[in-house]
C-alpha cells in the first residue's frame, strides 16, 4: 500500500480504490466470524449457549432437508411483503398529498404524530383479541409499525421539493394537478425510495415481534420453539436468515433507486 | 408546425426598430406591493409602478438590490398578486401564472429528472401538442441555443451556462407572448455571461419577442435593451426610462462606444442618487 493511499484513508471524505473498499468490508465480516469461532471453541461461553458457525450451518442443513426451513422463511417473507406493500401503497400517495397540501397536513399531522410514538408492541395483545392469531394479525402489526413512520417521512420528502421548480412549472402552463403529478411526485421519488429502504428494515423487526407472540410458522416462531427446546443453533440460524433477507430487501431498494433516479445521484 | 413557420418568416424581416407603432404588450398600471411586517406594520416593496412595454420590445429593468425589480417580474408572471393596481399582457388581465408569460429564473430550475429534450417539451406536453410537432419545435430551439448534441443529457451533466440556455429554450418553446427573465445570468461567471448575452441577442434578433429582463448589471442592461427602466428603492419605484437608440445587430464591442458610455454614466448616476437619498 503506497503512502498516498494511507494518506487518503486518513483524509475526511476522500475516495478510495474500489478494491480496498470491498476488501475492507470482507475483513469486517472475517473478524466477526473469527471472533465467533474462537469464542465458541473456547471455554468462556458454554457450548449450550453459543453454537459454532458450523453447528448453525448444520442446523440449517438439517431443517432444509425436511423442507421446514423453506416453509418458515416463506411464511415470514410473505407477511413482511404483504404488510409492507399495503402500507407503502397507502403511505406514498397520502404522504405526497400531506406534503403538498397544507390542509391535508393540518388534518393528519397531529393525529399521526401521536400514533407514531405509541409502542407497536403494546398493541399486539389488542390485535390478537380483535383479529386472532392468523397471518392477518402479523400483517397488521407490520402495517401499524411502518405506516405512520412512512407517512411522516414521505410527507417531509415532498415538502422538501423546491418551490422554484413548482413556479417554473406554473409559468410553463401546468395546472395545480400537473404540479403534483409532474413535479412534486417525480422530484420526491429518490426520497420516497430511501424511505422505503429504511422502513422495510423496520418491517423485519416488527415481523419477529409479531411471530414471537402469536404464530404457528415463521422464523420468529421457530426461534421461540427452539428456545423451549434449548436449540441455540436454531435461534442463531433464524437470526442469520433474517439478517440475510433484510440485506436482500435493502439491496433491492438500493438498486431500484439507482435505476429509477440516476438523475439525482 | 404553425409556430415554426412564423419563426422563419420573422427571420426574413429586417431588424429596424418598429416599437413605436407596435401595440402595448405589457401594461403595469399603478401597481403597489406591500407585505405585513412581523412587528405589525407594513413594508412597501413597490409603490405606484406604471410602465408599458410594446410588442417586440426588449425592456430591461435595472436597479439596486432590494428595489423590488424581481418582485415586479413575479407579479407579471402571476406568481404573486399586487396589493393594488393591475397588470395586463396582450390586453388580458394577469390573475395567475400562465404559459403565455414564459419565465427564466435566476436559479437553476430545470427538472433534474428530465433530459434536456424532455425539459424543453414540458410546456408543450401540458398543452397536449402532438409528439411529431413537439419534436420539431424542440429540435428548432435546441439548435437556437446551440445544444443539438445535448438533447439526451440530464441537467446535472450540464454547466451553469448550458442549464440557462435550456431554460431559455424551454420558455421559448411554449411560444409565450412575453418572456420574463429574472437575472438569468446572475449566477454565471463573467466569460459565460458575455457569451449568454450574445446568444440572447442573436435569438432575439431572429425572433422578436417581447422581453422584460431584470438585472443589476448596467452593461448587460444597455447592451440588451431597447429601453432601460431604472428603478429606485425604499419603496421600489421607477426613476427614469432611458431609450437605447443603438441599432441591432449589437455586439460586445458596443461597450467601447461613446454612446454606450454616456448611457452607462447616466444609469450609474441615477443609481448613485438613489443610494445617497437612502443614507
HADDOCK unambig.tbl for C-alpha pairs under 7 A between the chains (distance, minus, plus):
assign (segid A and resid 164 and name CA) (segid B and resid 109 and name CA) 6.22 0.50 0.50
assign (segid A and resid 165 and name CA) (segid B and resid 109 and name CA) 5.32 0.50 0.50
assign (segid A and resid 165 and name CA) (segid B and resid 111 and name CA) 6.85 0.50 0.50
assign (segid A and resid 168 and name CA) (segid B and resid 109 and name CA) 6.55 0.50 0.50
assign (segid A and resid 170 and name CA) (segid B and resid 97 and name CA) 5.80 0.50 0.50
assign (segid A and resid 170 and name CA) (segid B and resid 98 and name CA) 6.46 0.50 0.50
assign (segid A and resid 171 and name CA) (segid B and resid 77 and name CA) 6.93 0.50 0.50
assign (segid A and resid 171 and name CA) (segid B and resid 97 and name CA) 5.38 0.50 0.50
assign (segid A and resid 171 and name CA) (segid B and resid 98 and name CA) 5.19 0.50 0.50
assign (segid A and resid 171 and name CA) (segid B and resid 99 and name CA) 5.35 0.50 0.50
assign (segid A and resid 171 and name CA) (segid B and resid 101 and name CA) 6.53 0.50 0.50
assign (segid A and resid 171 and name CA) (segid B and resid 102 and name CA) 5.65 0.50 0.50
assign (segid A and resid 171 and name CA) (segid B and resid 103 and name CA) 6.24 0.50 0.50
assign (segid A and resid 172 and name CA) (segid B and resid 98 and name CA) 6.63 0.50 0.50
assign (segid A and resid 172 and name CA) (segid B and resid 99 and name CA) 4.74 0.50 0.50
assign (segid A and resid 172 and name CA) (segid B and resid 102 and name CA) 6.44 0.50 0.50
assign (segid A and resid 172 and name CA) (segid B and resid 123 and name CA) 4.80 0.50 0.50
assign (segid A and resid 172 and name CA) (segid B and resid 171 and name CA) 6.95 0.50 0.50
assign (segid A and resid 173 and name CA) (segid B and resid 98 and name CA) 5.03 0.50 0.50
assign (segid A and resid 173 and name CA) (segid B and resid 99 and name CA) 4.25 0.50 0.50
assign (segid A and resid 173 and name CA) (segid B and resid 123 and name CA) 6.00 0.50 0.50
assign (segid A and resid 173 and name CA) (segid B and resid 126 and name CA) 6.45 0.50 0.50
assign (segid A and resid 174 and name CA) (segid B and resid 126 and name CA) 6.18 0.50 0.50
assign (segid A and resid 263 and name CA) (segid B and resid 112 and name CA) 6.27 0.50 0.50
assign (segid A and resid 263 and name CA) (segid B and resid 113 and name CA) 5.51 0.50 0.50
assign (segid A and resid 263 and name CA) (segid B and resid 154 and name CA) 6.70 0.50 0.50
